[in-house]
C-alpha cells in the first residue's frame, strides 16, 4: 500500500475527527442524559475509524475493502 500507516489515510483522519466531534456533542444537553442513545452514537462513530484502521492492517486489498464496507455501515448507523 502506498502509505506507511493508516494514520495517513484521509478517510481515517476524517473519521477520527468525526468521532471527536460526536464525543463533544454528546457530552452536553439531552444526549448527555440519554445514556443508551449517547453510547450507541459514540460507539458507531468510533467504529468508523476503527474499521478503516483494522482493514488497512489486514493482509490484502480484499480484506481492506471488506472493512471499509463495515466502516460505511457504521457511518450509516451514526447518521440514523
Protein Blocks (a to p, Z undefined) as FASTA:
>chain_A
ZZfbfklpmklmmmmmmmmmmmmmmmgcjllmmmmlmmmmmmmmmmmmmmmmmmmmmmbl
mlmmmmmmmmmmmmmmmmZZ
